[in-house]
Amino acid sequence: MANKKLTLALYSGSVDKLTAAGVILGGAAAEDMDVEIFVLLQAAFAFKKENAMTNDRVAELPDKKDEFLASLKRLNTPHWTEAFKTAKEMTNVKVHICGFAGKVWNGFKLDDFIDLADDICGIGEYISSAENADVNLFI
Amino acid sequence: MSDVELLKTVKADKVVDARGTSCPGPLLAAKKAIGEISDGQTMEVLSADEGTRRDIPKWCDKKGYKYLGTLEESGYFRIFLQK
């Protein structure tokens, strides 16, 4: 039986939402789902090599940011890049950078982004992939 | 003998201690470890994560493993399954 498929339109460049995405990816990996992640606009900022480890912006509850980040540390929560990496090691995960999003943040080639990124693509690829997905999420 | 008493007698072929991780850490640790045991062998997952005690039975059901039950200890759970 073919694996179920998850597509994820990842728009957010904030660590709270990226961490949530990492948790969901872990669940998908445990169930051997095939995953395709499309890195859109603000998420492309977070995937830039110079930003991935230093970006600590949060999208929600900004006044609780310090408490949130401290809790992640206390709970031994892996950085979102580690969670993504683990998922890639455990199941079939492809990370596509939206070409337009890359350009917005002066990322013109794959090498401008962290190693998690597999290629640069257009939005048509996301639509085609999402049409055939069992689960499709926007974060 | 009750199910709980019966479960206490299980000597798992593999014990995975994932008490230092949060969701989905224990589930991923279970997935990694399941490849290291043979069909018919048993595994015990130690988790301090409340969500994991619900996730593992569902995961077993989807993957075709047999969920044997959970023992609640002080501050953590012992979750048993059979491959």
Backbone of each chain as ProteinMPNN parsed JSONL, in Angstrom:
{"seq_chain_A": "MANKKLTLALYSGSVDKLTAAGVILGGAAAEDMDVEIFVLLQAAFAFKKENAMTNDRVAELPDKKDEFLASLKRLNTPHWTEAFKTAKEMTNVKVHICGFAGKVWNGFKLDDFIDLADDICGIGEYISSAENADVNLFI", "coords_chain_A": {"N_chain_A": [[0.842, -1.191, 0.0], [0.53, 2.203, -0.848], [2.306, 4.926, 0.676], [0.702, 7.352, 2.773], [0.153, 10.818, 2.023], [1.429, 13.99, 2.927], [1.087, 17.392, 2.426], [2.6, 20.512, 2.987], [2.117, 23.82, 3.214], [4.258, 26.116, 3.975], [4.345, 29.052, 5.386], [5.047, 30.741, 7.461], [7.719, 32.437, 9.102], [8.416, 32.292, 11.688], [9.648, 31.171, 14.839], [7.905, 29.902, 16.611], [5.81, 28.886, 15.044], [7.269, 27.427, 13.207], [8.355, 25.544, 14.89], [6.034, 24.201, 15.628], [5.419, 23.137, 13.141], [7.55, 21.384, 12.93], [6.916, 19.527, 14.928], [4.576, 18.402, 13.89], [5.659, 17.285, 11.596], [7.18, 15.312, 12.784], [5.188, 13.575, 13.703], [4.151, 12.787, 11.255], [6.354, 11.502, 10.216], [6.581, 9.34, 11.943], [4.535, 7.813, 11.065], [5.288, 7.111, 8.583], [4.6, 8.751, 6.453], [4.657, 10.283, 3.225], [6.118, 13.387, 2.649], [5.74, 16.684, 1.505], [7.12, 19.809, 1.548], [6.45, 23.167, 1.095], [8.127, 26.037, 0.914], [7.186, 29.139, 1.609], [7.044, 32.689, 1.126], [7.519, 34.355, 4.079], [8.634, 32.219, 5.399], [10.768, 31.527, 3.848], [12.674, 33.374, 4.554], [13.436, 32.417, 7.068], [14.661, 30.08, 6.31], [16.98, 30.866, 5.108], [20.527, 30.648, 5.056], [21.95, 32.386, 6.766], [20.082, 33.087, 8.6], [18.728, 30.969, 9.848], [19.538, 29.833, 12.345], [19.691, 31.978, 14.013], [17.409, 33.473, 13.97], [14.811, 34.357, 16.029], [12.222, 35.126, 16.135], [8.759, 35.375, 17.094], [5.403, 34.536, 16.191], [3.014, 34.514, 17.507], [1.636, 35.554, 20.662], [3.667, 37.517, 21.424], [4.515, 38.907, 23.695], [5.072, 36.91, 25.428], [7.326, 35.71, 24.625], [9.937, 35.208, 25.742], [9.359, 33.45, 27.84], [8.243, 31.369, 26.396], [10.411, 30.522, 24.744], [12.199, 29.747, 26.723], [10.81, 27.639, 27.849], [10.781, 25.79, 25.75], [13.454, 25.095, 25.763], [13.713, 23.997, 28.346], [12.12, 21.765, 28.07], [13.585, 20.204, 26.437], [13.17, 20.487, 23.716], [13.836, 19.975, 20.36], [15.598, 22.247, 18.176], [13.836, 23.776, 15.462], [15.019, 23.215, 13.005], [16.424, 20.895, 13.541], [14.333, 19.155, 14.128], [13.105, 19.021, 11.636], [15.196, 17.861, 10.223], [15.414, 15.359, 11.483], [12.942, 14.265, 10.76], [13.343, 14.084, 8.023], [15.253, 12.141, 7.954], [13.832, 9.956, 8.711], [11.597, 9.536, 7.145], [10.165, 10.03, 3.839], [10.84, 13.108, 2.957], [10.51, 16.097, 1.272], [11.807, 19.287, 0.691], [10.817, 22.189, -0.685], [11.81, 25.258, -1.959], [10.05, 28.17, -2.579], [10.473, 29.896, -5.538], [9.945, 32.629, -5.944], [9.608, 33.509, -3.312], [12.158, 33.095, -2.37], [13.608, 35.013, -3.815], [12.544, 37.337, -2.746], [13.872, 37.52, -0.36], [16.449, 37.802, -1.168], [17.529, 35.36, -1.927], [18.762, 33.461, -4.278], [19.68, 31.122, -5.278], [19.922, 27.558, -4.639], [21.963, 27.088, -2.829], [21.915, 29.267, -1.178], [20.316, 28.679, 0.877], [19.565, 26.706, 3.846], [20.747, 23.307, 4.365], [18.556, 21.645, 4.466], [16.851, 22.241, 2.432], [15.695, 21.08, -0.688], [15.212, 21.793, -3.336], [14.459, 24.504, -5.654], [11.361, 25.832, -6.525], [8.328, 26.431, -8.478], [4.996, 27.769, -7.861], [3.121, 26.181, -9.037], [3.935, 23.597, -8.736], [3.407, 23.116, -6.091], [0.595, 23.268, -6.051], [-0.092, 21.109, -7.72], [0.943, 19.007, -6.238], [-0.471, 19.24, -3.834], [-3.012, 18.663, -4.695], [-3.031, 15.955, -4.823], [-2.681, 15.092, -2.275], [-3.19, 13.495, 0.929], [-3.426, 14.84, 3.269], [-3.398, 18.286, 3.752], [-1.756, 21.131, 4.755], [-1.592, 24.509, 5.97], [0.722, 26.618, 7.289]], "CA_chain_A": [[0.0, 0.0, 0.0], [1.332, 3.429, -0.941], [2.285, 5.78, 1.859], [-0.145, 8.542, 2.714], [0.954, 11.991, 1.682], [1.158, 15.271, 3.579], [1.717, 18.588, 1.872], [2.622, 21.595, 3.964], [2.452, 25.151, 2.722], [4.89, 26.729, 5.146], [4.436, 30.489, 5.124], [5.573, 31.477, 8.615], [9.155, 32.424, 9.391], [8.537, 32.465, 13.133], [10.072, 29.917, 15.468], [6.789, 29.178, 17.239], [5.092, 28.122, 14.018], [8.213, 26.448, 12.642], [8.435, 24.452, 15.873], [4.794, 23.432, 15.452], [5.587, 22.361, 11.901], [8.481, 20.291, 13.243], [6.177, 18.519, 15.706], [3.686, 17.711, 12.942], [6.516, 16.453, 10.75], [7.537, 14.129, 13.576], [4.041, 12.671, 13.652], [4.074, 12.236, 9.89], [7.493, 10.579, 10.062], [6.279, 8.119, 12.697], [3.566, 7.029, 10.29], [5.863, 6.862, 7.25], [3.936, 9.527, 5.397], [5.482, 11.074, 2.321], [5.856, 14.789, 2.976], [6.318, 17.727, 0.652], [7.009, 21.113, 2.199], [6.677, 24.282, 0.181], [8.565, 27.162, 1.745], [6.649, 30.353, 0.995], [7.382, 34.029, 1.625], [8.289, 34.618, 5.294], [9.387, 31.02, 5.781], [12.033, 31.526, 3.101], [13.614, 34.147, 5.38], [13.951, 31.527, 8.118], [15.472, 29.023, 5.687], [18.263, 31.403, 4.634], [21.629, 30.147, 5.891], [22.367, 33.342, 7.791], [18.978, 33.363, 9.536], [18.068, 29.782, 10.417], [19.847, 29.573, 13.748], [19.663, 33.214, 14.811], [16.044, 34.006, 13.97], [14.012, 33.897, 17.176], [10.935, 35.837, 16.128], [7.557, 34.572, 17.304], [4.237, 35.131, 15.538], [1.898, 34.599, 18.448], [1.979, 35.879, 22.046], [5.033, 38.076, 21.452], [4.88, 39.324, 25.05], [5.457, 35.702, 26.165], [8.403, 35.091, 23.861], [11.018, 34.694, 26.595], [8.83, 32.288, 28.555], [8.082, 30.315, 25.387], [11.728, 29.992, 24.347], [12.762, 29.064, 27.895], [10.086, 26.367, 28.002], [11.286, 24.865, 24.721], [14.755, 24.621, 26.236], [13.474, 23.152, 29.52], [11.492, 20.52, 27.624], [14.499, 19.55, 25.483], [12.583, 20.507, 22.368], [14.878, 20.268, 19.372], [15.398, 23.393, 17.278], [12.986, 23.328, 14.334], [15.853, 22.639, 11.933], [16.735, 19.516, 13.954], [13.1, 18.374, 13.966], [12.944, 18.793, 10.194], [16.252, 16.93, 9.824], [15.014, 14.03, 11.979], [11.849, 13.772, 9.908], [13.917, 13.719, 6.719], [15.997, 10.886, 8.127], [12.922, 8.853, 9.032], [10.609, 9.302, 6.085], [10.465, 10.74, 2.596], [10.467, 14.521, 3.089], [11.14, 17.007, 0.312], [11.605, 20.696, 1.024], [10.911, 23.011, -1.886], [11.783, 26.703, -1.715], [9.351, 28.926, -3.627], [11.442, 30.769, -6.192], [9.566, 34.021, -5.685], [9.907, 33.788, -1.9], [13.615, 33.185, -2.254], [14.054, 36.314, -4.347], [12.128, 38.385, -1.796], [14.9, 37.595, 0.683], [17.755, 37.744, -1.842], [18.007, 33.984, -2.069], [18.548, 33.209, -5.71], [20.078, 29.753, -5.623], [19.705, 26.598, -3.551], [23.047, 27.206, -1.858], [21.635, 30.37, -0.248], [19.43, 28.167, 1.924], [20.13, 25.611, 4.649], [20.822, 22.028, 3.66], [17.253, 20.965, 4.443], [16.165, 22.554, 1.173], [16.043, 20.155, -1.766], [15.213, 22.468, -4.639], [13.673, 25.729, -5.781], [10.292, 25.486, -7.467], [7.234, 27.386, -8.668], [3.803, 27.45, -7.079], [2.372, 25.124, -9.73], [4.328, 22.307, -8.176], [2.658, 22.96, -4.837], [-0.812, 22.981, -6.364], [-0.177, 19.736, -8.239], [1.213, 18.082, -5.151], [-1.569, 19.323, -2.864], [-4.195, 18.008, -5.274], [-2.933, 14.51, -4.619], [-2.307, 14.813, -0.886], [-4.221, 13.051, 1.867], [-3.528, 15.923, 4.249], [-2.75, 19.506, 3.261], [-1.768, 22.126, 5.829], [-0.979, 25.827, 5.775], [1.213, 27.128, 8.58]], "C_chain_A": [[0.884, 1.25, 0.0], [1.226, 4.231, 0.351], [1.283, 6.912, 1.673], [0.748, 9.766, 2.531], [0.462, 13.245, 2.394], [1.839, 16.377, 2.79], [1.562, 19.711, 2.888], [3.044, 22.883, 3.267], [2.968, 25.936, 3.92], [5.167, 28.194, 4.84], [5.197, 31.217, 6.236], [7.093, 31.34, 8.76], [9.42, 32.556, 10.87], [8.8, 31.137, 13.821], [8.921, 29.179, 16.148], [6.066, 28.317, 16.202], [6.013, 27.097, 13.351], [8.375, 25.259, 13.586], [7.187, 23.571, 15.788], [4.883, 22.568, 14.201], [6.5, 21.16, 12.14], [7.806, 19.171, 14.02], [5.268, 17.706, 14.773], [4.506, 16.796, 12.024], [6.932, 15.176, 11.475], [6.418, 13.101, 13.564], [3.911, 12.013, 12.292], [5.182, 11.209, 9.671], [7.209, 9.259, 10.774], [5.346, 7.21, 11.907], [4.016, 6.803, 8.857], [5.117, 7.589, 6.141], [4.989, 10.131, 4.478], [5.107, 12.537, 2.537], [6.506, 15.707, 1.943], [6.037, 19.076, 1.294], [7.333, 22.195, 1.179], [6.923, 25.531, 1.009], [8.186, 28.465, 1.048], [7.106, 31.596, 1.761], [8.182, 34.123, 2.935], [9.103, 33.402, 5.747], [10.738, 30.972, 5.059], [13.098, 32.334, 3.838], [14.267, 33.224, 6.409], [14.852, 30.435, 7.551], [16.777, 29.545, 5.1], [19.359, 30.985, 5.611], [21.965, 31.087, 7.047], [21.294, 33.581, 8.856], [18.522, 32.163, 10.362], [18.316, 29.629, 11.915], [19.746, 30.819, 14.63], [18.264, 33.812, 14.919], [15.26, 33.472, 15.17], [12.691, 34.663, 17.273], [9.784, 34.872, 16.42], [6.363, 35.309, 16.698], [3.106, 35.388, 16.524], [2.429, 34.879, 19.862], [3.393, 36.47, 22.171], [5.481, 38.53, 22.846], [5.317, 38.133, 25.908], [6.652, 35.01, 25.522], [9.478, 34.477, 24.759], [10.583, 33.432, 27.337], [8.715, 31.092, 27.601], [9.435, 29.68, 25.041], [12.392, 29.247, 25.503], [12.103, 27.699, 28.094], [10.561, 25.343, 26.972], [12.607, 24.248, 25.178], [14.578, 23.646, 27.401], [12.92, 21.787, 29.125], [12.346, 19.751, 26.613], [13.916, 19.475, 24.076], [13.675, 20.822, 21.353], [14.546, 21.537, 18.581], [14.639, 22.906, 16.042], [13.819, 22.719, 13.216], [16.214, 21.184, 12.256], [15.506, 18.619, 13.777], [12.861, 18.042, 12.493], [13.961, 17.738, 9.731], [15.899, 15.502, 10.246], [13.925, 13.436, 11.105], [12.391, 13.328, 8.55], [14.678, 12.401, 6.79], [15.054, 9.689, 8.257], [11.868, 8.575, 7.985], [10.986, 10.146, 4.879], [9.942, 12.174, 2.681], [11.225, 15.342, 2.05], [10.793, 18.443, 0.693], [11.86, 21.533, -0.226], [10.858, 24.5, -1.489], [11.049, 27.362, -2.88], [10.331, 29.937, -4.221], [11.185, 32.232, -5.931], [9.927, 34.411, -4.254], [11.413, 33.945, -1.694], [14.115, 34.557, -2.682], [13.69, 37.451, -3.403], [13.216, 38.609, -0.747], [16.306, 37.45, 0.105], [18.371, 36.343, -1.807], [17.717, 33.521, -3.483], [18.908, 31.792, -6.122], [19.969, 28.86, -4.387], [20.745, 26.757, -2.442], [22.852, 28.375, -0.879], [20.827, 29.897, 0.963], [20.088, 27.002, 2.668], [19.972, 24.275, 3.919], [19.502, 21.262, 3.624], [16.546, 21.148, 3.107], [16.656, 21.626, 0.065], [16.081, 20.83, -3.13], [14.425, 23.773, -4.551], [12.603, 25.462, -6.841], [9.286, 26.614, -7.588], [5.997, 26.9, -7.945], [2.964, 26.347, -7.73], [2.684, 23.758, -9.161], [3.586, 22.043, -6.86], [1.207, 22.572, -5.125], [-0.969, 21.538, -6.838], [-0.005, 18.726, -7.121], [0.055, 18.048, -4.149], [-2.827, 18.631, -3.381], [-4.218, 16.515, -4.978], [-2.607, 14.12, -3.178], [-3.494, 14.296, -0.081], [-4.476, 14.114, 2.925], [-2.779, 17.123, 3.702], [-2.877, 20.589, 4.328], [-1.118, 23.424, 5.387], [-0.563, 26.338, 7.15], [1.942, 28.432, 8.326]], "O_chain_A": [[1.856, 1.339, 0.75], [0.198, 4.218, 1.027], [1.047, 7.37, 0.556], [1.938, 9.743, 2.845], [-0.735, 13.525, 2.459], [3.037, 16.302, 2.517], [0.534, 19.839, 3.554], [4.174, 23.015, 2.797], [2.192, 26.365, 4.774], [6.111, 28.524, 4.121], [5.904, 32.192, 5.978], [7.66, 30.265, 8.564], [10.533, 32.897, 11.272], [8.247, 30.106, 13.439], [8.955, 27.953, 16.251], [5.752, 27.155, 16.462], [5.565, 26.014, 12.975], [8.516, 24.118, 13.147], [7.277, 22.346, 15.867], [4.471, 21.408, 14.206], [6.26, 20.067, 11.626], [8.094, 17.996, 13.795], [5.206, 16.48, 14.863], [4.093, 15.678, 11.718], [7.027, 14.106, 10.874], [6.666, 11.903, 13.431], [3.598, 10.827, 12.19], [4.975, 10.182, 9.024], [7.554, 8.189, 10.272], [5.37, 5.989, 12.064], [3.235, 6.36, 8.015], [5.019, 7.092, 5.019], [6.093, 10.451, 4.92], [3.927, 12.883, 2.599], [7.662, 15.525, 1.562], [4.889, 19.44, 1.549], [8.354, 22.142, 0.494], [6.036, 26.014, 1.713], [8.779, 28.844, 0.038], [7.505, 31.512, 2.922], [9.405, 33.984, 2.909], [10.136, 33.547, 6.4], [11.719, 30.447, 5.586], [14.286, 32.02, 3.758], [15.483, 33.244, 6.598], [15.719, 29.922, 8.259], [17.601, 28.755, 4.638], [19.156, 30.968, 6.825], [22.23, 30.643, 8.165], [21.561, 34.2, 9.886], [17.988, 32.331, 11.458], [17.39, 29.325, 12.668], [19.719, 30.714, 15.856], [17.972, 34.566, 15.847], [15.072, 32.262, 15.302], [12.125, 34.821, 18.354], [9.831, 33.702, 16.041], [6.314, 36.539, 16.691], [2.346, 36.348, 16.392], [3.542, 34.48, 20.203], [4.212, 35.969, 22.941], [6.675, 38.539, 23.147], [5.87, 38.321, 26.992], [6.953, 33.859, 25.837], [9.879, 33.333, 24.544], [11.343, 32.47, 27.446], [9.045, 29.961, 27.957], [9.578, 28.457, 25.047], [13.067, 28.238, 25.293], [12.763, 26.727, 28.464], [10.724, 24.166, 27.291], [12.848, 23.053, 25.009], [15.216, 22.594, 27.438], [13.216, 20.778, 29.766], [11.892, 18.777, 26.012], [14.148, 18.513, 23.344], [14.365, 21.833, 21.48], [13.381, 21.858, 18.349], [14.786, 21.755, 15.631], [13.363, 21.794, 12.544], [16.299, 20.346, 11.359], [15.618, 17.476, 13.335], [12.467, 16.927, 12.15], [13.632, 16.843, 8.952], [16.06, 14.557, 9.474], [13.971, 12.258, 10.749], [11.95, 12.32, 7.996], [14.739, 11.647, 5.819], [15.426, 8.556, 7.952], [11.305, 7.481, 7.946], [11.98, 10.872, 4.888], [8.75, 12.421, 2.5], [12.452, 15.274, 1.974], [9.64, 18.768, 0.978], [12.973, 21.575, -0.75], [9.957, 24.925, -0.767], [11.394, 27.135, -4.04], [10.937, 30.73, -3.5], [12.125, 32.998, -5.717], [10.474, 35.485, -4.006], [11.87, 34.81, -0.947], [14.933, 35.179, -2.004], [14.439, 38.419, -3.274], [13.451, 39.733, -0.304], [17.234, 37.029, 0.796], [19.585, 36.185, -1.674], [16.576, 33.228, -3.838], [18.495, 31.317, -7.18], [19.929, 29.338, -3.253], [20.438, 26.582, -1.263], [23.547, 28.458, 0.133], [20.675, 30.624, 1.945], [21.041, 26.395, 2.179], [19.175, 24.14, 2.991], [19.348, 20.329, 2.835], [15.741, 20.31, 2.701], [17.857, 21.411, -0.103], [16.895, 20.473, -3.981], [13.819, 24.097, -3.53], [12.896, 24.935, -7.915], [9.378, 27.625, -6.891], [5.945, 25.765, -7.472], [2.192, 25.664, -7.056], [1.827, 22.877, -9.105], [3.196, 20.915, -6.559], [0.667, 21.654, -4.509], [-1.878, 20.832, -6.402], [-0.711, 17.719, -7.059], [-0.348, 16.984, -3.679], [-3.609, 18.083, -2.605], [-5.279, 15.897, -4.895], [-2.295, 12.963, -2.894], [-4.647, 14.615, -0.371], [-5.596, 14.269, 3.413], [-1.647, 16.99, 3.237], [-3.984, 20.922, 4.752], [-0.219, 23.437, 4.546], [-1.387, 26.471, 8.054], [2.445, 29.051, 9.263]]}, "seq_chain_B": "MSDVELLKTVKADKVVDARGTSCPGPLLAAKKAIGEISDGQTMEVLSADEGTRRDIPKWCDKKGYKYLGTLEESGYFRIFLQK", "coords_chain_B": {"N_chain_B": [[-5.599, -13.234, 37.222], [-5.216, -9.741, 36.913], [-5.336, -7.446, 34.061], [-3.48, -5.442, 34.461], [-1.775, -6.56, 36.378], [-0.85, -8.64, 34.87], [0.479, -7.277, 32.868], [2.559, -6.235, 34.313], [4.21, -8.352, 34.527], [5.455, -8.599, 32.152], [8.439, -8.961, 30.408], [10.12, -6.95, 28.565], [11.548, -7.25, 25.279], [12.938, -5.153, 24.32], [13.738, -2.034, 25.727], [12.833, 1.289, 25.615], [13.91, 4.297, 26.607], [12.445, 7.231, 26.744], [12.02, 9.394, 28.304], [13.211, 11.827, 28.551], [12.372, 13.418, 26.507], [10.025, 15.442, 24.662], [6.749, 15.381, 23.136], [6.999, 15.083, 19.608], [8.885, 13.21, 20.459], [9.011, 10.669, 22.037], [7.431, 9.002, 20.425], [8.818, 8.999, 18.028], [11.164, 7.85, 18.924], [10.211, 5.329, 19.528], [9.537, 4.49, 16.983], [12.037, 4.385, 15.755], [13.229, 2.376, 17.268], [11.667, 0.13, 16.838], [12.48, -1.091, 14.593], [14.575, -2.544, 15.418], [13.826, -4.823, 16.661], [12.441, -8.157, 16.379], [9.67, -9.669, 14.603], [6.974, -10.454, 16.717], [8.385, -10.017, 19.023], [8.633, -8.008, 22.055], [8.241, -4.579, 23.117], [9.046, -1.925, 25.316], [8.102, 1.302, 26.043], [9.258, 4.093, 27.672], [7.841, 6.97, 28.835], [7.372, 10.356, 29.685], [5.48, 11.901, 28.744], [2.231, 12.896, 28.408], [0.654, 12.846, 26.105], [1.782, 10.834, 24.581], [0.932, 8.383, 25.559], [-1.495, 8.12, 24.439], [-0.922, 8.346, 21.778], [0.735, 6.163, 21.051], [-0.866, 3.724, 21.127], [-2.597, 4.299, 18.954], [-0.771, 4.559, 16.896], [0.277, 1.966, 16.849], [-1.979, 0.583, 16.001], [-2.28, 1.572, 13.411], [0.097, 0.748, 12.232], [0.091, -1.937, 12.45], [1.007, -3.235, 14.726], [0.817, -4.802, 17.965], [-0.779, -3.336, 20.586], [-0.149, -3.546, 23.958], [-0.677, -2.465, 26.433], [-0.646, 0.014, 29.119], [1.285, 1.035, 31.866], [1.035, 3.096, 34.67], [3.412, 4.974, 36.191], [5.208, 6.755, 38.772], [5.184, 9.842, 37.633], [5.743, 9.1, 35.049], [5.077, 6.983, 32.156], [4.756, 3.506, 31.354], [4.761, 1.973, 28.432], [3.577, -0.662, 26.587], [4.176, -2.803, 23.803], [3.77, -5.107, 21.065], [5.586, -6.36, 18.369]], "CA_chain_B": [[-4.655, -12.11, 37.262], [-5.759, -8.61, 36.157], [-4.504, -7.016, 32.939], [-2.352, -4.662, 35.004], [-0.836, -7.512, 36.994], [-0.262, -9.393, 33.756], [1.41, -6.373, 32.185], [3.737, -6.077, 35.178], [5.074, -9.534, 34.38], [6.093, -8.586, 30.829], [9.852, -8.569, 30.318], [10.225, -6.526, 27.164], [12.798, -7.553, 24.581], [13.654, -3.883, 24.181], [13.196, -0.919, 26.508], [13.215, 2.583, 25.063], [13.692, 5.344, 27.606], [12.278, 8.521, 26.058], [11.474, 10.309, 29.31], [13.836, 13.153, 28.43], [11.91, 14.116, 25.314], [8.613, 15.802, 24.586], [6.059, 14.984, 21.896], [6.773, 13.665, 19.286], [10.113, 12.463, 20.727], [8.829, 9.257, 22.382], [6.879, 8.273, 19.274], [9.922, 8.814, 17.078], [12.089, 6.88, 19.535], [9.581, 4.018, 19.342], [9.64, 4.117, 15.572], [13.436, 4.002, 15.5], [13.57, 1.131, 17.971], [10.87, -1.013, 16.384], [13.267, -1.756, 13.55], [15.654, -3.325, 16.043], [13.297, -6.071, 17.218], [11.842, -9.054, 15.387], [8.229, -9.907, 14.729], [6.616, -11.249, 17.889], [9.078, -9.514, 20.218], [7.928, -6.919, 22.738], [8.997, -3.348, 23.395], [8.487, -1.071, 26.371], [8.492, 2.697, 25.848], [9.102, 4.913, 28.87], [7.564, 8.339, 28.41], [6.76, 11.25, 30.667], [4.597, 12.745, 27.949], [0.85, 12.407, 28.484], [0.132, 12.594, 24.758], [2.342, 9.61, 24.008], [0.141, 7.21, 25.97], [-2.612, 8.025, 23.493], [-0.381, 8.226, 20.416], [1.32, 4.845, 20.769], [-1.896, 2.757, 20.703], [-3.075, 4.632, 17.599], [0.335, 4.238, 15.983], [0.301, 0.494, 16.758], [-3.129, 0.164, 15.194], [-2.02, 1.908, 12.004], [1.273, 0.052, 11.706], [-0.098, -3.381, 12.558], [1.626, -3.78, 15.931], [-0.172, -5.064, 19.006], [-0.628, -2.542, 21.812], [-0.407, -4.455, 25.076], [-1.208, -1.728, 27.574], [0.2, 1.043, 29.727], [1.364, 1.111, 33.323], [1.342, 4.451, 35.111], [4.347, 5.042, 37.309], [5.283, 8.102, 39.33], [5.764, 10.831, 36.729], [5.957, 8.607, 33.681], [4.27, 5.839, 31.724], [5.414, 2.363, 30.706], [3.839, 1.606, 27.358], [4.035, -1.957, 26.042], [3.63, -3.226, 22.513], [4.381, -6.292, 20.452], [5.752, -6.195, 16.915]], "C_chain_B": [[-5.212, -10.964, 36.395], [-4.808, -8.249, 35.008], [-3.272, -6.267, 33.437], [-1.304, -5.596, 35.608], [-0.098, -8.301, 35.916], [0.807, -8.55, 33.054], [2.707, -6.223, 32.997], [4.704, -7.252, 35.049], [5.841, -9.536, 33.05], [7.547, -8.136, 30.943], [10.121, -8.23, 28.856], [11.575, -6.9, 26.566], [13.626, -6.287, 24.37], [12.958, -2.807, 24.997], [13.736, 0.386, 25.93], [12.889, 3.66, 26.089], [13.655, 6.712, 26.92], [11.748, 9.569, 27.024], [12.064, 11.705, 29.221], [13.345, 13.952, 27.244], [10.423, 14.434, 25.417], [8.054, 15.337, 23.248], [6.65, 15.732, 20.7], [7.987, 12.772, 19.574], [9.895, 10.991, 21.068], [8.303, 8.407, 21.215], [7.981, 7.995, 18.245], [10.948, 7.822, 17.623], [11.544, 5.468, 19.377], [9.729, 3.552, 17.905], [11.06, 3.662, 15.22], [13.722, 2.611, 16.06], [12.832, -0.09, 17.427], [11.619, -1.794, 15.296], [14.347, -2.666, 14.118], [15.143, -4.59, 16.715], [12.614, -6.875, 16.115], [10.341, -9.18, 15.614], [7.963, -10.812, 15.923], [7.299, -10.784, 19.162], [8.328, -8.305, 20.798], [8.856, -5.738, 23.012], [8.26, -2.564, 24.481], [9.009, 0.342, 26.15], [8.224, 3.457, 27.142], [8.924, 6.362, 28.425], [6.924, 9.134, 29.534], [5.729, 12.157, 30.001], [3.189, 12.149, 27.904], [0.294, 12.044, 27.108], [0.59, 11.27, 24.183], [1.517, 8.386, 24.371], [-1.091, 7.045, 25.094], [-2.1, 7.789, 22.074], [0.089, 6.809, 20.097], [0.255, 3.804, 20.388], [-2.413, 3.013, 19.286], [-2.022, 4.259, 16.556], [0.409, 2.722, 15.774], [-0.803, 0.003, 15.829], [-2.856, 0.406, 13.71], [-0.901, 1.064, 11.412], [1.162, -1.47, 11.828], [0.64, -4.028, 13.718], [0.539, -3.968, 16.991], [0.142, -4.225, 20.251], [-1.038, -3.411, 22.994], [-0.989, -3.743, 26.294], [-0.189, -0.756, 28.156], [0.144, 0.936, 31.245], [1.75, 2.532, 33.708], [2.24, 4.384, 36.325], [4.365, 6.48, 37.83], [5.985, 9.042, 38.34], [6.055, 10.341, 35.333], [5.077, 7.39, 33.413], [5.169, 4.741, 31.156], [4.426, 1.805, 29.696], [4.391, 0.375, 26.643], [3.376, -2.257, 24.7], [4.394, -4.447, 22.003], [4.431, -6.097, 18.954], [5.079, -7.344, 16.172]], "O_chain_B": [[-5.634, -11.201, 35.263], [-3.653, -8.674, 34.976], [-2.171, -6.431, 32.911], [-0.105, -5.439, 35.378], [1.094, -8.588, 36.028], [1.88, -9.038, 32.699], [3.797, -6.102, 32.438], [5.873, -7.149, 35.419], [6.743, -10.346, 32.838], [7.847, -7.079, 31.497], [10.324, -9.114, 28.024], [12.604, -6.874, 27.242], [14.85, -6.341, 24.257], [11.734, -2.684, 24.961], [14.945, 0.559, 25.778], [11.722, 3.899, 26.398], [14.692, 7.274, 26.565], [11.099, 10.528, 26.607], [11.493, 12.66, 29.748], [13.841, 15.05, 26.99], [9.674, 13.789, 26.15], [8.798, 14.95, 22.348], [6.79, 16.952, 20.784], [8.106, 11.692, 18.995], [10.528, 10.131, 20.455], [8.685, 7.248, 21.05], [8.062, 6.907, 17.675], [11.531, 7.046, 16.865], [12.296, 4.526, 19.127], [10.009, 2.384, 17.638], [11.256, 2.69, 14.49], [14.366, 1.783, 15.415], [13.317, -1.216, 17.544], [11.411, -2.993, 15.113], [14.955, -3.455, 13.396], [15.929, -5.352, 17.279], [12.26, -6.344, 15.062], [9.823, -8.841, 16.678], [8.648, -11.816, 16.115], [6.854, -11.111, 20.261], [7.511, -7.675, 20.127], [10.074, -5.883, 23.122], [7.031, -2.549, 24.547], [10.219, 0.557, 26.078], [7.101, 3.464, 27.647], [9.77, 6.908, 27.717], [6.046, 8.642, 30.242], [5.182, 13.064, 30.628], [2.99, 11.035, 27.419], [-0.438, 11.066, 26.96], [-0.121, 10.65, 23.391], [1.412, 7.451, 23.578], [-1.663, 5.958, 25.015], [-2.752, 7.123, 21.27], [-0.136, 6.312, 18.993], [0.449, 3.068, 19.42], [-2.639, 2.079, 18.516], [-2.332, 3.722, 15.493], [0.583, 2.255, 14.648], [-0.59, -0.871, 14.989], [-3.157, -0.435, 12.863], [-0.94, 0.705, 10.235], [2.037, -2.201, 11.363], [0.878, -5.236, 13.704], [-0.529, -3.36, 16.913], [1.188, -4.387, 20.88], [-2.145, -3.947, 23.024], [-1.708, -4.347, 27.09], [0.969, -0.715, 27.739], [-0.927, 0.767, 31.827], [2.68, 3.105, 33.141], [1.88, 3.814, 37.355], [3.6, 7.321, 37.357], [7.21, 9.039, 38.224], [6.567, 11.098, 34.508], [4.429, 6.851, 34.31], [6.208, 5.019, 30.557], [3.392, 1.242, 30.057], [5.523, 0.375, 26.159], [2.19, -2.0, 24.494], [5.497, -4.759, 22.451], [3.438, -5.714, 18.336], [5.108, -7.385, 14.942]]}, "name": "protein", "num_of_chains": 2, "seq": "MANKKLTLALYSGSVDKLTAAGVILGGAAAEDMDVEIFVLLQAAFAFKKENAMTNDRVAELPDKKDEFLASLKRLNTPHWTEAFKTAKEMTNVKVHICGFAGKVWNGFKLDDFIDLADDICGIGEYISSAENADVNLFIMSDVELLKTVKADKVVDARGTSCPGPLLAAKKAIGEISDGQTMEVLSADEGTRRDIPKWCDKKGYKYLGTLEESGYFRIFLQK"}
